[in-house]
Amino acid sequence: MRTSVAPRVSLYGLLSAYTVSLFGTRLTMIALPWLVLVTSGSASQTGLVVFAEAVPLVLGKALAGPLIDRFGARRFSVSADLASAAVIATVPLCHWLGVLPYGLLLALSTLLGLARGPGDVAKRTLTPETAEAAGMPLERVSGMVGTLERLAGTAGPAAGGAVVAFFDPVWALAVNAVTFLVSSLIIAATAPRRAPAPAEAADAAPEDEERYLDRLRAGLRFLRQDRLLRSIAVMLSVTNLIDAAYGSLLIPVWAKETGGGPAAIGALGSVFGIAAVGGSALATALAHRLRRRPTYVIAFLLAGPPRFLVLAFHLPLWTVLAVAVLDGLAIGFVNPILNAVLMERIPRPLLGRVSALTDSVGSAGVPLGPILAGFLVSLAGLGPVLIGCAALYLGSTVLPALRPHWRELDDRPPSPAVTPEPDDHKAPAP
């Protein structure tokens, strides 16, 4: 039984909270490294601050799952956002007071990663209940979230750059603290709440008494035994490592070698970002009507190897940009499919911990991607590394999907019934 807010309010609340928190996070991704760079003048110290946030973010996701299941995604999301707001607000406060040594900044970056990663997972764990409340397919709600994620990823850095250029990086961090606070208030007010039935309450007692490590092991055991989820997690760990290397290192090296410079980097990022927003919007409208496995394979064939190959063979910029458009449109169909499969296959009592572990495994290679790519480029040159990335992308995304257990990607549960709102307006049709 639900304690309720209107179905549309739950959906719009989740989408609004995602948008606000992601937008603020993108501000910090620009502002925090720039603050370190202008105050210390050290590229190595700047990189260490980014690393100090990235590694705890991955670990925090993995370790938060049992707590999300224990206390509920809504309560945990609110708490994580409040903690993130407090941590990020401490940076400008200490800066204005003149007491922000580099060691404190490293510690705050670590705490921010520990709070932000679990908060992101908790919001994602709210997706199935929100989709059920709105009577909408998971692919459609995941597509909406993905569209907003792409939009924040495109607009956030631009806004962050503007705030840093016209004001100060410290003000961008202050804005991020406000966005986390607003996100927590939205989730607290709009997220679906479940009041357990008497039988559920009785069944929940042993789980409440179960030790944290036992709950974590239960999540690991489920992930290890589900071949499809395990394959998806491994695939994501490889592709995210390559994507981190591509965006942070390979594109800048390509732009320098070809003479395109920052203008080429900006054009490529803008074209891809706009196309990715369009692709996510298309997926929101169409993904739930398409067969998942063929759509997944086609999307990764278009979004994977071509973008590396056009850089490897130094094709003209217009060709690179055209491929970036195709890449953005295609990749928008992947996340709605994968997120829907994850949420459907994981039992609701295990949803927090298994989705957190999957997310953590998928993100594990992100901090290492640029470092590994830099070493390989210095050793073998840009062209061979780009060709190797294209081959590895193909081998980790498309080839595994040809195996028999990936046919389960097309399994769908029965569509939920649409729940009418109290004012007799119908929920959005899928």
Secondary structure by P-SEA (a helix, b strand, c coil): ccccccaaaaaaaaaaaaaaaaaaaaaaaacaaaaaaaacccaaaaaaaaaaaaaaaaaaaaaaaaaaaaccaaaaaaaaaaaaaaaaaaaaaaaaaccccaaaaaaaaaaaaacaaaaaaaaaaaaaaaaaaacccaaaaaaaaaaaaaaaaaaaaaaaaaaaacccaaaaaaaaaaaaaaaaaaaacccccccccaaaaaaacccccccaaaaaaaaaaaaaacaaaaaaaaaaaaaaaaaaaaaccaaaaaaaaacccaaaaaaaaaaaaaaaaaaaaaaaacccccccaaaaaaaaaaacaaaaaaaaacccaaaaaaaaaaaaaaacccaaaaaaaaaaaccccaaaaaaaaaaaaaaccccaaaaaaaaaaacccaaaaaaaaaaaaaaacccccccccccccccccccccccccccccccccc
